[in-house]
Each structure stands twice: as structure tokens, then as C-alpha cells.
């Protein structure tokens, strides 16, 4: 019948074009798979295009295992970062991989790392996430998404929020949050049951963000009232700071940079005098959407990262009790001199605490890789590699931190790696927990003080104990670009020799 013939013809045409479409999609997915081969650069060859893996509903880990199938020594449940480490162990300091169908260059040569992050920064100014703008006026205005001149302008507006003077004035608030966390830990410890420390650390991180950046709390305390009476903060909340850069902030920043920032050399970065970004443009204000975007940025960036880092540190102290006691002794000695008062200066004096945190961030960097996009076609050092505009460059900080050529016996928790004489032996670009160069983490110093303050309260009041439920080694969740621990179950025991903190 004519109708049936017409239907059959329609189905045949639909099937024909469907097959052609799938073929075109397949071809488009694999057309660049010989990109690195043509250029003579070592690469990991994918065996399935990303679209196929999604179609058959493979889990992320299984898909990655398929993607790296030729690397037979790697276990099926290994993470991407472990696979990159495997390549480094094969003495491949620059190699390539594919993100789906897109070629990506991974560099682990420390000279090239410095070139990308610092020396040739203008050519690699943007993070890879900058290319993922989705048209949302708030998401697209977040600091870590912004690129080019707009990033420079907003970064300069926000920088005054993280001066030494500002951080010192927030110490009392952070301490109050630490006291609240201590009481929560004490209540849990009295039960004698194991628990997830990250739950309390998450509440601590949330409190610090809310109180320090948004000036919000349920009940105003005497410390809070005193802080407001001093008049040192003329803003009602963080949004107003973002709406306009005050003269007080700019002047304080100038003094701060002159006295301290230009000479900072720590475990977490290098001489910050090399990180000067261009001065303010003519517009020092932010739109309401941009202000909201930065507020959300600080909230999201300061929550899981801090809670996870504290959880990692607590876990490592639990499974290394001798290091825990050494840290307690230092805290005790420093606070004896201050009669129990925990000040900014006292925290800075706790060098072993700093080393413990540095080693924690080496083993478990919450941001396991740094990513940049090329702004123009450029040659990468003296490698002869020309990187085309728009290509992603990956710096595998997690893998670098576990490279035995850089850190002997890399799985061992050894805070003495960060003694001054040991750091002096090491290339500074081997250790990148906060990134480096002008686009390093803007809240680095605040986050370090926040984490150290909380750890002092914990170590001064409790012994951190491993229990049968504690998983050794740790297991991780695959978060959105973050190294997030699965359940870290520990026990806390209140110290009989606890330190009284003021």
C-alpha cells in the first residue's frame, strides 16, 4: 500500500541519516587522536571516544581505565592523578592525554611549570575553567572563572580583604569558631564513639566564612560587640567590601606590601614580590551580580577545602601519634610564653605546626592539579613544542608531590621535609598546594591561619586516636576538581594535660 511504502521510505531515510550522524559524531570525536603522534610527543592513546563511554553508562573510573587501557600496570580503580604519576615514574616529564576528544598537554618539567605560572604568565593568564562560561551572569563573574583584564581588575579589588592587618583583626573571630568546634568535639568525645571529624570541621569552616566575610551569626557575643565598637570595620558585610574599595583598604595594602608581603618566603609559595598584578583600572567598583558572585566564590572555595584539609591533618596525626605529641609539645611551649593567649604572632611562631600542615598538603593537596589555557600560539621553553591557542595545559601538583625524585619515600608522612635546610635543597616549583604566580590562591594566608588556629584548639584539648573503623590507606571521592576524602572515622580522647587557651 502507498501509505506503508511511504512509512518504510521515511524509516529508511531516518535510519540512513541517523547512521550518517553517528558516523560524523564518531569521526569528530576521534579526529584529533593522532594529534600528538604527528608532533612526536609522548601521549596516552584513548581507545574509546568520550561520547561512547557516556552512551554505555560507564562509571568515571572505568571510563578512565579504558582511556588509559594501554598502561597495563595501572589498577582499574586508579584515579587520573595516579595515572599521571605513573607516567612521571617512567621519566616522562612532558606528555599528553585527551580530555574526551580534546588534546591536553601535561607538564611536569619544573622549569616549564615556572614558565607557565610565572615567567610567561600573560600567555597563560586564564584558568581552564574560564572557557566553561555558560551565560549565567553570576557564575560567569566568579573570580576563578574570570579571565584577562577583568580578572586583573576584580583580583585587585578583592586583594585588600586578605592583608595581614585584616587577618589579624579576624583572629578573635576564628578563635571563637575554634572554641565552638572544641565544644562540639568534647561532646562527641564524651560518648566514646568513633565519628566523622569532617562533620564538625565543616561546621567550623561554615562559621568562619559566615562570621569573617558576611558578619553573620546567631547570637552576638561580647567579642563581636567589641569588634563592632572599635569601628575598624566600616562595612556591614562582605558585599559592601566588594561594592567599593575603601581608601582604608588601599592604604593598608600599600603598607602591608611594603612591610611584609614583598619578603614572604614560606612553605606554601615563593617571594610574593614577583606576583604583582597590574594596578587598579579606572573602575574600582563591582556590579551587584559581580559582588554576589565573589561572595559565592569565597563561600564555596573556603568550605570543602578547609574541612577536607583539617580532616586530612587530623587523620595523619591519628596514625602518627609521635608526630602528634611533638606538635602538642610545641603548642604547649609557645602558649606558655603567651600565658595561653593564642595570637597571630604565636601561631606564626609554631614552626612545627607549619611543617605538619605543609606535609599534609603535600600528601593530600585539595586541588590536585592546576590548569591553564593558552592565550596565543606559543613555544614552550626550549622543548620545541608549539602550543596552539586555546589548548589546556595541566600541571599535576598531586603527582609532583608524590614523585620520589622530588620527595624521597613520598608516601611517608614526614613534616621534617619542610625544615628550612630541606626546603633549600628542593626546587620551589615541586610543591604547589596553592598554585603559584599572579593567579595563586588569593585566600592562601587566611586559609592557613584558619586551619592552624583550629588545629591548635584540637591538639591542645584532645588526643586524636585511630580506631578499627579508621581506613588506612584513605579512600577518596571524585569531586569536581577536588581531592575529597571518603569517611575519615576517628576517636577523640580529652587530654588530662590539656592547655587552657585564651
NORBELFEN-V773208 format. One record per run of one state. SS is the DSSP state (H for helix, E for strand, - for the rest). FROM is the first residue (numbers start at 1). LEN is the number of residues. Records with the same first field share a line. If there is no record, write none. Layout:
SS: FROM-LEN, FROM-LEN
This chain:
-: 1-1, 31-4, 39-4, 44-6, 56-4, 68-12, 90-4, 100-2, 108-2, 120-1, 125-1, 133-6, 142-6, 163-1, 192-3, 214-8, 231-7, 244-3, 260-1, 264-2, 267-2, 270-2, 276-12, 320-1, 338-6, 350-1, 364-6, 374-4, 380-6, 388-4, 396-1, 402-13, 419-1, 425-3, 431-6, 440-4, 466-10, 479-4, 486-3, 495-8
H: 2-29, 35-4, 50-6, 60-8, 80-10, 110-10, 121-4, 128-5, 139-3, 148-15, 164-28, 197-17, 222-9, 238-6, 247-13, 261-3, 272-4, 288-32, 321-17, 344-6, 351-13, 397-5, 415-4, 420-5, 428-3, 437-3, 444-18
E: 43-1, 94-6, 102-6, 126-2, 195-2, 266-1, 269-1, 370-4, 378-2, 386-2, 392-4, 462-4, 476-3, 483-3, 489-6
